[in-house]
Amino acid sequence: MSSKQKILLSLSILIIFSLLLFIVFGDNGIVDLNLLKRERDGLIEKNAKITMDNLSLYRESDRLEHDPRYIEDVVRQELGLIGEDEVIFKLKNNGEHKVKR
């Protein structure tokens, strides 16, 4: 092999090696592609969670608009209200009874 061919072969190998480095590590290379895929997968998971949350909120909103029994349960739990014909008994630690109407 002549020296001209050796130089040409070395130059070709250097160019191919440089292209491979650019493909792997350059802008929009394989490394960036993998990072973007991971980011996309995370966003897909986040989107699925938000979709499930939205569905849950829609169902609760629908129940609050149309289900009187559910509305009553929510009012009782969150506001601590009682019905007109109900009595709450609160017991003190020493055993005394207190009636609230």
N, C-alpha and C positions, 0 to 999 in steps of 0.2 A: 504494500500500500504506500502510495507516495505521500509526501508531506502535505500536498494540496488536498488530498482526499482525507487525511487525518484531521486537518483544520476544518474542512467542510463537515466531517462527521462530528467533531467536537462542537462546532457551532450549531449543528442540527440538534444534538443532544441538549445543549444549553437552552435552545429556543423551546424545545418540547418540555423540558423541566420547568422553565419559566412559565409556560402556558399552564402546566399542571398546578403550579403554585398559585397562579392567578385564579384558576377555576376553583380551587379549594378555599383559598383564603382571601381572595379579592372581593370587591364590592359585588353584592348579589351572588356570591359564591356558595359553595355547598354548606359552609359553616353558617352563613346568614340564612340560608334556606332552612336548615334545621332549627335555628332559633325562631324563625317565623312560623314554622310548623308547630313548635311547642306553644308559641304565643296564641296561634289560631286555636289549638286544642283547648287551651285555657279559656279563651273567649267563648268557645262552643259550650263548654261546661257551665260557665257563668251565665250564658244566655239560657241554657236549659233550666238552671236554678231560678232565674228571674221569671221564666215562663211558668214554672210550677208555682212560684209565689203569686204571680198574677192570677192564675187559675184559682188558687186558694182564696185570694182576696175577692175575686169575682163571685165565688160561691157564697162567701160570707156576706157580701153586699146583697146578693140576691135573697139570702135567707133573712137579712135584716129588713128588706123591703116587703117580703111576702109571707113570712112565717111568724105569726103572732106569738107562738109558744117560745120560739128562739129569742125573740125580742124580750119577752118576759124573763127568760133565763139570764140574758145578758144584763138587763137592768138589775136583777136581783144580785148577780155576782159583782158587777162593777160599781153599782151605786148603793148596794146594801138595802134596797127598798123591800118592803113587805106589802102583802095585800091587805085590804080593809078588814077582812074577817080572820086575820092571822095574829097570833100572839107569839112573841119571842121570850123565852125564859133565859135569863142570864144568871148563872150561879157564881157566887163569890167563893173564894178559897176556904172560908170558914164554914161553909155549908148553908149560909143564909140564901134565901130565894128572893129574886127581884123580878117583877113582872113589868114588861114594857108594852104599852098598847099604842 
